[in-house]
Amino acid sequence: MRLLIVGCGEVGLRVARLAQKRLWQVTALTRSAQRAATLEAAGITTVRGDLDDPSTLTAVPAAGAAVLYLAPPPDSGEDDGRIAAFGAVARGSNQPERLVYLSTSGVYGDRGGAVTGETVPPRPGTERAARRLAAEGAVQRWGSSEGVAVVVLRVAGIYGPGRLPLAAIRAGQPVLARALAPFTSRIHVDDLAAVCLAALERGADGDLFNVADGEEGTMTDYFLAVAAAWNLPPPPQVDWEEAARRLSPVMLSYLKESRRLDNRLLLDRLGVTLRYPTLAAGLRAC
């Protein structure tokens, strides 16, 4: 099988390594010469192109491939022009076999801590999440018009080696008091990579999956667990008023939403067995 990864960062590289073990031919689209060198050193063929400049995408080799689309939307605007630019070249004789799109669980918005399955109507509460939902719709419409199977993954907070809040903890960044902290969901980066590959192999057109480990927790629990695992002082716990003074707008936007992702459809339909179904297991592996 041929795999084309669009936006091949850390997650893409992990998926590429899994695919290579299955003897897939892996190509990555990247705009950075430095990143291209890193990927080629890992045995990944690279094609240079910038999704923000459609004129650079003429050599994108999508024909007959499975596509893993990991590129985020732009930081502003209501739509995702990058999806449109890719779709414009991945059609006709250059049409892929299927596309897996990595979205975010943020499209659900605040659920007041409720368990949230894939049938819950999305209600994004931030412009960032609204762009993701718009991108989901755009890629699904493109797939329908071109006859390409599309699978959407709504991903929880990603953690793993190099993706832990150690710097924030060492700097004394506070967390909300445990009694105030909203529910969040997580997924270890290695499990996310395995889910991406399973979706590329076994996902059906129109499939939509929540990607999370299924363990209940809060952002405060997460920071406290990381601090304990690395023998760091626990972060101070504060109320909302103090948090508003000391935390970034982005962190505050995460804390204003509470939901628990239901991952049963992922496990049942894709047959994925998570290596790290609990935070404790995932942190030990870090």
Secondary structure, 3 states (H helix, E strand, C coil): CEEEEECCCHHHHHHHHHHHHCCCEEEEEECCHHHHHHHHHCCCEEEECECCEHHHCCCCCCCCCEEEECCCCCCCCCCCHHHHHHHHHCCHHHCCCEEEEEEEHHHHCCCCCCEECCCCCCCCCCHHHHHHHHHHHHHHHHHHHHCCEEEEEEECEEECCCCCCHHHHHCCCCEECCCCCCEECEEEHHHHHHHHHHHHHHCCCCCEEEECCCCCEEHHHHHHHHHHHCCCCCCCEECHHHHHHHCCHHHHHHHCCCCEECCHHHHHHHCCCCCCCCHHHHHHHC
